[in-house]
């Protein structure tokens, strides 16, 4: 398998769509595969106010990838960053 994605959908008042796990095999990194998957998730989550996820601050490639795709680092804690992208104003 070349990827693993686990998504948790929150239906609370804030309507946040949270990706709990996301990984692409080393063989498929830098091929555009991760961008295709993330863009598909963002497109499918349009009825939510935001999409968010955590990543380890030491994972420089992942942090750069999420910023490139319009997610903003909104909080850091215990070596992890919380990224979020607003989808609905």
Residue, then its C-alpha position, 0 to 999 in steps of 0.5 A: x500500500x502506498x498511503x494510509x489516511x484515517x479521517x475523523x469527522x466531527x459534527x459538533x457546533x464548529x463543524x471541524x473535519x479532522x484528519x487523524x492519520x495521513x502517510x504516503x510511502x517513501x516510494x510515492x513521496x514527491x510524485x504528487x500523490x499526496x497532493x492529489x489525496x489532500x486536495x480530494x479530502x479538502x474538496x469533499x470536506x467543503x460542507x465543514x467550516x475547517x479541516x485540521x490535523x496534527x504533525x510532529x514539528x520534527x517532520x520538516x517535510x510534512x510541515x512544509x507540505x501542509x503549509x504549501x497546501x494552505x493549512x496554517x499552523x495555529x498552535x504548537x504543543x509538546x513537539x506537535x503542530x496543529x494545522x488548520x485550513x478554513x473552508x467556510x467563512 
